[in-house]
Amino acid sequence: MNYQVVSAAEFTYPDIKEYKSSSREINLCSARGSYAGCHILLDGLRSPEI
């Protein structure tokens, strides 16, 4: 399984595999009383058997 962390401010699409803000680490910063977020994209997962 491959993964990458992408900034929540960057739009993500199912057909794109690489992004400018891509990283292997999560670095979240936010002001007090607000929310921080990111996208964690997973690739190479097995499909569930039906």
N, C-alpha and C positions, 0 to 999 in steps of 0.2 A: 504494500500500500504506500503510495506517495502522498505527501501533503504539502501545502504551502499556505502561509498566512498572508492575507491581502488586506490593505487598508479598507475600512468601512466606507471611506469617501470615494473609492474607486468602484465603478460599475463592473460587475462580473457577468460573464456569459458562458453557457455550457459548452460552446465550441472553441473557446480560447483557453489555452493551457498555461500561458505565461503572462505575467503582469509586471509593470514597472515597480510597484510597491511590494512585490513578492519577497518573502523572507521565510526562514525556518524558525524564527522566534517571534513571540508576541510581545510587543512593547506598547502598553496602553497608558495614555496620559489624559487626564480630564480635570476640569475645575470642580471644586467642592460642590456637592449637591447635584452633579450632572451625571451623565452616563457615558461610558466608553464602549466602543465596539470594534469588531474586526470580522472578517470572513475567513473561515478555515475551509479550504477546498481539498477534498479527498479524491484520489484517482487510483485506479487499479483495484477497486473492490470487486469481489465476486458477486454476481447476481444471485439473488435467492432462488432456490429451486421451487417450482410451483407444483 
